[in-house]
């Protein structure tokens, strides 16, 4: 028996992409797990991205395939990553989720595993509210929600400022995006990927 995991993210400057890579890496560490790393489509025009200074940063993940909401049904676990926008997911991620009405009406995602991760500019800039807001999608789809268990020791590491919550992994980008995910934050992201993949395997075996 094997499990398929889709790690789907939106990233503006690459912080969430870095987390997504680590989430996918953690999931791949679980035997008999097939992992896809995908990104949601950009909805902002290039001229706006240029004004935001995001064009150059986005080149780092231009090669990642675009996610298709219709293919969510193929996955045993879906892990979504998005920066916060005022305590919730970005419009790009929300547009992707808004296209899943057919999956909701058919119950196609019932019983699959759902999990989320995020990035904020500041330490208390909406990490937990964003993760909880994204989880409403999983609830409405009838999915099994997984976060990061406290057996992940990095959640309790207090020697430096760090993201990471029991609701999902996270990073702090800084007000100008100058801070990159730390080793501690990436370790939490890998733990999340492993945890979700392990649950997906158990459910797939039933």
Backbone as CSV, one residue per row, in Angstrom:
resi,resn,N_x,N_y,N_z,CA_x,CA_y,CA_z,C_x,C_y,C_z
1,UNK,0.842,-1.192,0.000,0.000,0.000,0.000,0.876,1.240,0.000
2,UNK,0.513,2.242,-0.782,1.255,3.496,-0.840,0.297,4.659,-0.645
3,UNK,0.869,5.830,-0.403,0.061,7.039,-0.216,0.600,8.145,-1.112
4,UNK,-0.322,8.934,-1.664,0.058,10.063,-2.508,-0.175,11.363,-1.747
5,UNK,0.861,12.199,-1.716,0.795,13.469,-1.003,1.023,14.602,-1.995
6,UNK,0.133,15.574,-1.986,0.315,16.782,-2.786,0.630,17.943,-1.847
7,UNK,1.785,18.567,-2.041,2.166,19.773,-1.299,1.958,20.937,-2.254
8,UNK,0.980,21.790,-1.957,0.564,22.850,-2.866,0.744,24.195,-2.157
9,UNK,1.466,25.110,-2.794,1.791,26.369,-2.134,1.583,27.563,-3.054
10,UNK,1.458,28.721,-2.421,1.613,30.000,-3.106,2.702,30.758,-2.378
11,UNK,3.614,31.346,-3.138,4.714,32.103,-2.538,4.965,33.350,-3.363
12,UNK,5.207,34.460,-2.693,5.502,35.706,-3.381,7.005,35.915,-3.506
13,UNK,7.702,35.790,-2.378,9.137,36.065,-2.348,9.987,34.828,-2.061
14,UNK,9.355,33.653,-1.921,10.104,32.417,-1.771,10.116,31.818,-0.383
15,UNK,9.610,32.519,0.616,9.640,31.986,1.974,8.765,30.743,2.115
16,UNK,7.552,30.811,1.585,6.650,29.658,1.663,7.158,28.527,0.771
17,UNK,7.788,28.877,-0.341,8.395,27.851,-1.192,9.457,27.075,-0.424
18,UNK,10.303,27.770,0.341,11.331,27.092,1.135,10.684,26.127,2.138
19,UNK,9.611,26.563,2.772,8.897,25.668,3.690,8.310,24.480,2.934
20,UNK,7.728,24.758,1.765,7.101,23.694,0.977,8.107,22.617,0.602
21,UNK,9.319,23.037,0.236,10.358,22.069,-0.080,10.640,21.161,1.111
22,UNK,10.700,21.752,2.310,10.991,20.949,3.496,9.825,20.051,3.875
23,UNK,8.600,20.549,3.713,7.419,19.711,3.959,7.459,18.501,3.036
24,UNK,7.724,18.738,1.755,7.796,17.643,0.776,8.935,16.686,1.112
25,UNK,10.068,17.232,1.539,11.201,16.389,1.920,10.828,15.462,3.070
26,UNK,10.148,16.008,4.074,9.727,15.189,5.205,8.778,14.089,4.790
27,UNK,7.843,14.409,3.896,6.895,13.391,3.421,7.611,12.296,2.646
28,UNK,8.622,12.677,1.876,9.370,11.686,1.085,10.194,10.747,1.956
29,UNK,10.461,11.144,3.186,11.220,10.280,4.098,10.400,9.072,4.561
30,UNK,9.100,9.129,4.335,8.218,8.035,4.731,8.139,7.046,3.575
31,UNK,8.462,5.796,3.843,8.463,4.764,2.799,7.081,4.630,2.169
32,UNK,7.060,4.265,0.895,5.824,4.020,0.151,4.964,5.273,0.018
33,UNK,5.627,6.428,-0.038,4.911,7.692,-0.204,5.353,8.373,-1.490
34,UNK,4.386,8.771,-2.294,4.650,9.503,-3.535,4.270,10.959,-3.307
35,UNK,5.224,11.862,-3.523,5.010,13.268,-3.182,5.119,14.144,-4.424
36,UNK,4.151,15.041,-4.595,4.196,16.049,-5.649,4.276,17.425,-5.013
37,UNK,5.175,18.261,-5.511,5.284,19.650,-5.083,4.719,20.523,-6.201
38,UNK,3.685,21.292,-5.876,2.956,22.075,-6.872,2.713,23.483,-6.345
39,UNK,2.493,24.426,-7.245,2.154,25.782,-6.830,0.849,26.221,-7.477
40,UNK,0.110,27.098,-6.795,-1.122,27.615,-7.378,-0.776,28.731,-8.349
41,UNK,-1.655,28.977,-9.282,-1.420,29.969,-10.330,-1.373,31.380,-9.757
42,UNK,-0.483,32.191,-10.301,-0.412,33.608,-9.937,-1.565,34.348,-10.588
43,UNK,-2.180,35.246,-9.855,-3.300,36.034,-10.393,-2.932,37.496,-10.608
44,UNK,-1.776,37.918,-10.090,-1.354,39.306,-10.267,-0.640,39.479,-11.611
45,UNK,-0.884,40.578,-12.302,-0.167,40.826,-13.560,1.313,41.095,-13.296
46,UNK,2.132,40.860,-14.307,3.579,41.000,-14.153,3.982,42.405,-13.707
47,UNK,3.301,43.435,-14.217,3.690,44.796,-13.850,3.508,45.064,-12.356
48,UNK,2.511,44.425,-11.764,2.308,44.573,-10.316,3.403,43.822,-9.561
49,UNK,3.722,42.622,-10.023,4.789,41.849,-9.389,6.128,42.587,-9.481
50,UNK,6.350,43.285,-10.591,7.581,44.065,-10.739,7.629,45.191,-9.727
51,UNK,6.510,45.872,-9.527,6.452,46.956,-8.539,6.655,46.425,-7.127
52,UNK,6.237,45.192,-6.903,6.406,44.563,-5.585,7.818,44.016,-5.385
53,UNK,8.608,43.997,-6.455,9.953,43.436,-6.357,9.948,41.922,-6.244
54,UNK,8.922,41.274,-6.786,8.756,39.825,-6.612,9.185,39.007,-7.822
55,UNK,9.400,39.660,-8.964,9.682,38.913,-10.192,10.958,38.097,-10.058
56,UNK,12.015,38.708,-9.587,13.296,38.016,-9.465,13.204,36.877,-8.455
57,UNK,12.550,37.116,-7.318,12.428,36.087,-6.279,11.653,34.877,-6.783
58,UNK,10.650,35.119,-7.611,9.793,34.025,-8.078,10.489,33.118,-9.089
59,UNK,11.610,33.571,-9.652,12.345,32.730,-10.597,12.841,31.444,-9.938
60,UNK,13.026,31.471,-8.621,13.538,30.300,-7.905,12.574,29.127,-7.969
61,UNK,11.283,29.410,-8.170,10.312,28.305,-8.207,9.446,28.337,-9.461
62,UNK,9.932,29.002,-10.507,9.215,29.011,-11.789,9.041,27.607,-12.367
63,UNK,9.956,26.709,-11.999,9.933,25.361,-12.575,8.900,24.454,-11.921
64,UNK,8.314,24.886,-10.821,7.339,24.043,-10.114,6.026,24.036,-10.894
65,UNK,5.463,22.860,-11.174,4.211,22.783,-11.947,3.044,23.477,-11.239
66,UNK,2.091,23.925,-12.027,0.891,24.566,-11.500,-0.120,23.498,-11.072
67,UNK,-0.660,23.674,-9.899,-1.627,22.718,-9.356,-2.965,22.826,-10.084
68,UNK,-3.617,21.685,-10.236,-4.946,21.605,-10.846,-5.907,21.116,-9.761
69,UNK,-6.898,21.928,-9.420,-7.811,21.563,-8.330,-8.541,20.254,-8.605
70,UNK,-8.734,19.918,-9.876,-9.426,18.669,-10.206,-8.591,17.453,-9.806
71,UNK,-7.273,17.628,-9.698,-6.395,16.513,-9.363,-6.264,16.277,-7.850
72,UNK,-6.893,17.103,-7.049,-6.843,16.884,-5.606,-7.396,15.516,-5.237
73,UNK,-8.345,15.037,-6.011,-8.969,13.750,-5.729,-7.969,12.607,-5.813
74,UNK,-6.866,12.810,-6.533,-5.855,11.754,-6.669,-5.015,11.580,-5.418
75,UNK,-4.999,12.576,-4.551,-4.118,12.568,-3.381,-4.777,11.899,-2.180
76,UNK,-3.949,11.292,-1.355,-4.407,10.795,-0.054,-4.232,11.856,1.025
77,UNK,-3.318,12.790,0.769,-3.091,13.897,1.693,-2.799,15.160,0.894
78,UNK,-3.331,16.277,1.369,-3.155,17.576,0.719,-2.609,18.544,1.754
79,UNK,-1.421,19.092,1.486,-0.781,20.034,2.410,-0.673,21.371,1.695
80,UNK,-1.357,22.382,2.230,-1.441,23.688,1.583,-0.564,24.705,2.302
81,UNK,0.155,25.517,1.528,0.987,26.558,2.104,0.699,27.906,1.482
82,UNK,0.545,28.931,2.324,0.255,30.275,1.842,0.776,31.309,2.830
83,UNK,1.309,32.423,2.333,1.593,33.536,3.242,0.283,34.072,3.809
84,UNK,0.389,34.836,4.858,-0.814,35.436,5.420,-1.145,36.749,4.742
85,UNK,-2.407,37.025,4.635,-2.893,38.335,4.223,-3.945,38.740,5.244
86,UNK,-3.525,39.558,6.202,-4.430,40.024,7.256,-5.072,38.860,8.008
87,UNK,-4.264,37.858,8.307,-4.738,36.753,9.135,-5.430,35.638,8.390
88,UNK,-5.344,35.644,7.059,-5.955,34.574,6.280,-5.059,34.276,5.078
89,UNK,-5.475,33.333,4.250,-4.676,32.944,3.088,-4.727,34.019,2.017
90,UNK,-3.777,33.952,1.099,-3.742,34.898,-0.015,-4.923,34.698,-0.960
91,UNK,-5.186,35.714,-1.762,-6.247,35.615,-2.763,-5.929,34.520,-3.778
92,UNK,-4.653,34.318,-4.067,-4.265,33.285,-5.036,-4.635,31.896,-4.520
93,UNK,-4.319,31.631,-3.254,-4.683,30.342,-2.678,-6.194,30.211,-2.567
94,UNK,-6.860,31.284,-2.184,-8.313,31.228,-2.047,-8.975,30.977,-3.390
95,UNK,-8.432,31.573,-4.460,-8.990,31.330,-5.796,-8.868,29.865,-6.174
96,UNK,-7.743,29.260,-5.805,-7.552,27.831,-6.078,-8.595,27.004,-5.318
97,UNK,-8.799,27.327,-4.061,-9.761,26.571,-3.252,-11.192,26.818,-3.710
98,UNK,-11.453,28.035,-4.173,-12.804,28.366,-4.632,-13.206,27.565,-5.865
99,UNK,-12.231,26.973,-6.542,-12.520,26.194,-7.747,-12.837,24.738,-7.438
100,UNK,-13.007,24.401,-6.162,-13.205,22.999,-5.782,-14.654,22.670,-5.428
101,UNK,-15.585,23.501,-5.867,-16.992,23.261,-5.532,-17.489,21.898,-5.970
102,UNK,-17.022,21.437,-7.127,-17.443,20.123,-7.603,-16.966,19.001,-6.710
103,UNK,-15.769,19.152,-6.165,-15.241,18.145,-5.244,-16.040,18.141,-3.944
104,UNK,-16.459,19.324,-3.507,-17.285,19.399,-2.294,-18.632,18.733,-2.513
105,UNK,-19.274,19.037,-3.638,-20.623,18.504,-3.864,-20.617,16.993,-4.042
106,UNK,-19.508,16.450,-4.533,-19.433,14.999,-4.735,-18.818,14.272,-3.545
107,UNK,-18.308,15.024,-2.583,-17.678,14.390,-1.419,-16.363,13.715,-1.750
108,UNK,-15.698,14.199,-2.787,-14.510,13.504,-3.305,-13.316,13.526,-2.368
109,UNK,-13.277,14.492,-1.441,-12.113,14.600,-0.561,-12.377,14.086,0.859
110,UNK,-13.547,13.542,1.074,-13.888,13.031,2.412,-12.914,11.926,2.820
111,UNK,-12.359,12.055,4.022,-11.470,11.038,4.561,-10.008,11.219,4.209
112,UNK,-9.696,12.177,3.338,-8.298,12.451,3.031,-7.697,13.326,4.129
113,UNK,-6.369,13.401,4.178,-5.694,14.182,5.215,-5.423,15.590,4.698
114,UNK,-5.683,16.585,5.537,-5.407,17.972,5.198,-4.490,18.614,6.212
115,UNK,-3.601,19.481,5.756,-2.670,20.162,6.649,-2.245,21.464,5.987
116,UNK,-1.728,22.425,6.778,-1.398,23.739,6.226,-0.135,24.302,6.870
117,UNK,0.525,25.222,6.132,1.689,25.933,6.658,1.661,27.349,6.111
118,UNK,2.421,28.273,6.747,2.294,29.682,6.392,3.552,30.475,6.696
119,UNK,3.519,31.739,6.302,4.593,32.699,6.570,3.970,34.048,6.888
120,UNK,4.564,34.777,7.831,4.115,36.123,8.155,5.303,37.066,8.216
121,UNK,5.040,38.366,8.151,6.118,39.345,8.213,6.647,39.498,9.634
122,UNK,5.752,39.387,10.611,6.155,39.589,11.999,5.869,38.345,12.830
123,UNK,6.416,38.347,14.030,6.302,37.165,14.895,4.846,36.858,15.244
124,UNK,4.045,37.887,15.385,2.640,37.688,15.765,1.714,38.246,14.678
125,UNK,2.086,38.010,13.435,1.364,38.608,12.316,0.265,37.771,11.724
126,UNK,-0.270,36.814,12.464,-1.400,36.042,11.960,-1.084,34.616,11.585
127,UNK,0.008,34.064,12.114,0.352,32.682,11.756,-0.756,31.710,12.143
128,UNK,-1.188,31.774,13.384,-2.190,30.800,13.836,-3.548,31.054,13.205
129,UNK,-3.933,32.327,13.040,-5.244,32.594,12.429,-5.257,32.150,10.972
130,UNK,-4.139,32.331,10.272,-4.074,31.900,8.879,-4.217,30.391,8.766
131,UNK,-3.510,29.668,9.615,-3.578,28.208,9.583,-4.978,27.713,9.938
132,UNK,-5.578,28.323,10.927,-6.926,27.913,11.312,-7.940,28.288,10.236
133,UNK,-7.752,29.461,9.610,-8.659,29.857,8.536,-8.552,28.907,7.347
134,UNK,-7.334,28.486,7.022,-7.160,27.537,5.923,-7.774,26.184,6.264
135,UNK,-7.795,25.866,7.544,-8.349,24.572,7.961,-9.852,24.479,7.741
136,UNK,-10.531,25.619,7.619,-11.977,25.538,7.370,-12.258,24.825,6.044
137,UNK,-11.350,24.960,5.087,-11.497,24.215,3.820,-11.512,22.722,4.092
138,UNK,-10.590,22.255,4.935,-10.518,20.824,5.240,-11.791,20.351,5.951
139,UNK,-12.278,21.158,6.880,-13.510,20.793,7.589,-14.680,20.643,6.620
140,UNK,-14.831,21.623,5.734,-15.958,21.589,4.803,-15.852,20.425,3.829
141,UNK,-14.646,20.000,3.528,-14.444,18.879,2.615,-14.545,17.530,3.321
142,UNK,-14.677,17.533,4.644,-14.780,16.269,5.380,-13.455,15.565,5.543
143,UNK,-12.380,16.334,5.578,-11.042,15.747,5.655,-10.573,15.568,7.098
144,UNK,-9.538,14.772,7.265,-8.905,14.559,8.568,-7.770,15.571,8.684
145,UNK,-7.808,16.425,9.696,-6.834,17.510,9.801,-5.655,17.087,10.671
146,UNK,-4.453,17.361,10.167,-3.223,17.061,10.913,-2.373,18.319,11.012
147,UNK,-1.788,18.526,12.184,-0.882,19.649,12.393,0.529,19.151,12.634
148,UNK,1.162,19.691,13.658,2.504,19.266,14.045,2.453,18.865,15.517
149,UNK,2.656,17.586,15.851,2.569,17.154,17.250,3.742,17.682,18.071
150,UNK,3.529,17.815,19.375,4.576,18.326,20.263,5.696,17.322,20.511
151,UNK,5.615,16.160,19.911,6.777,15.279,19.885,7.876,15.879,19.008
152,UNK,7.520,16.900,18.231,8.495,17.662,17.449,9.164,18.657,18.390
153,UNK,10.359,18.326,18.827,11.034,19.112,19.868,11.272,20.560,19.444
154,UNK,11.412,20.798,18.149,11.702,22.153,17.664,10.572,23.138,17.953
155,UNK,9.363,22.645,18.206,8.262,23.535,18.571,8.525,24.238,19.896
156,UNK,9.330,23.624,20.751,9.584,24.156,22.085,10.970,24.779,22.211
157,UNK,11.628,25.019,21.078,12.957,25.630,21.091,12.797,27.134,21.287
158,UNK,13.348,27.654,22.378,13.122,29.048,22.750,14.389,29.893,22.738
159,UNK,15.474,29.365,22.223,16.735,30.102,22.238,16.821,31.161,21.143
160,UNK,15.875,31.151,20.223,15.831,32.155,19.164,14.388,32.336,18.723
161,UNK,14.130,33.456,18.059,12.803,33.675,17.486,12.557,32.624,16.408
162,UNK,11.408,31.982,16.458,11.122,30.923,15.495,9.631,30.814,15.252
163,UNK,9.297,30.508,14.003,7.939,30.131,13.692,7.711,28.684,14.097
164,UNK,6.540,28.180,13.763,6.208,26.794,14.112,5.108,26.748,15.138
165,UNK,3.999,26.099,14.795,2.850,25.990,15.701,2.298,24.573,15.627
166,UNK,1.498,24.176,16.617,0.870,22.859,16.517,-0.163,22.788,15.396
167,UNK,-0.569,23.947,14.868,-1.540,23.980,13.766,-0.873,23.797,12.405
168,UNK,0.460,23.937,12.368,1.197,23.802,11.125,2.514,24.541,11.208
169,UNK,3.432,24.229,10.322,4.729,24.900,10.330,4.587,26.318,9.786
170,UNK,5.575,27.159,10.112,5.509,28.558,9.695,6.897,29.182,9.771
171,UNK,7.024,30.330,9.128,8.264,31.100,9.199,7.925,32.572,9.315
172,UNK,8.909,33.352,9.741,8.757,34.799,9.876,9.661,35.449,8.837
173,UNK,9.067,36.187,7.900,9.823,36.717,6.775,10.481,38.064,7.054
174,UNK,9.989,38.787,8.048,10.477,40.137,8.298,9.691,41.149,7.493
175,UNK,9.682,42.416,7.902,8.853,43.428,7.239,9.239,43.693,5.788
176,UNK,10.482,43.398,5.407,10.920,43.588,4.027,11.282,42.255,3.363
177,UNK,10.882,41.160,3.990,11.178,39.844,3.442,12.634,39.452,3.565
178,UNK,13.345,40.137,4.463,14.792,39.932,4.558,15.179,38.680,5.340
179,UNK,14.278,38.136,6.127,14.601,36.970,6.947,14.210,35.702,6.209
180,UNK,15.102,34.747,6.139,14.838,33.467,5.496,14.503,32.415,6.550
181,UNK,13.774,31.341,6.165,13.449,30.291,7.127,14.706,29.741,7.803
182,UNK,14.612,29.566,9.103,15.754,29.078,9.875,15.786,27.553,9.871
183,UNK,16.898,27.006,10.361,17.025,25.548,10.454,15.929,24.976,11.340
184,UNK,15.578,25.693,12.404,14.532,25.215,13.311,13.181,25.174,12.614
185,UNK,12.877,26.227,11.867,11.594,26.284,11.161,11.508,25.215,10.067
186,UNK,12.598,24.994,9.365,12.608,23.976,8.313,12.489,22.572,8.903
187,UNK,13.056,22.369,10.097,12.925,21.071,10.761,11.469,20.795,11.129
188,UNK,10.760,21.833,11.564,9.335,21.678,11.891,8.540,21.361,10.630
189,UNK,8.893,22.006,9.523,8.215,21.727,8.250,8.434,20.282,7.817
190,UNK,9.668,19.785,7.965,9.930,18.374,7.618,9.128,17.446,8.523
191,UNK,9.050,17.771,9.791,8.271,16.952,10.729,6.797,16.927,10.338
192,UNK,6.288,18.065,9.880,4.903,18.111,9.432,4.681,17.193,8.238
193,UNK,5.591,17.255,7.264,5.470,16.388,6.099,5.486,14.918,6.465
194,UNK,6.407,14.536,7.362,6.473,13.129,7.810,5.194,12.719,8.502
195,UNK,4.721,13.575,9.406,3.526,13.257,10.200,2.305,13.052,9.297
196,UNK,2.124,13.944,8.351,0.980,13.841,7.443,1.087,12.585,6.583
197,UNK,2.278,12.310,6.068,2.458,11.120,5.221,2.196,9.840,5.996
198,UNK,2.628,9.792,7.244,2.403,8.605,8.068,0.918,8.367,8.309
199,UNK,0.180,9.431,8.565,-1.268,9.311,8.760,-1.932,8.868,7.465
200,UNK,-1.515,9.462,6.345,-2.102,9.112,5.048,-1.900,7.638,4.732
201,UNK,-0.719,7.116,5.039,-0.452,5.702,4.813,-1.369,4.808,5.644
202,UNK,-1.560,5.182,6.882,-2.423,4.380,7.758,-3.855,4.371,7.258
203,UNK,-4.336,5.539,6.807,-5.706,5.614,6.322,-5.858,4.889,4.981
204,UNK,-4.832,4.972,4.144,-4.874,4.292,2.847,-4.914,2.788,2.993
205,UNK,-4.363,2.280,4.096,-4.299,0.846,4.310,-5.632,0.267,4.756
206,UNK,-6.583,1.121,5.108,-7.867,0.640,5.629,-8.883,0.443,4.514
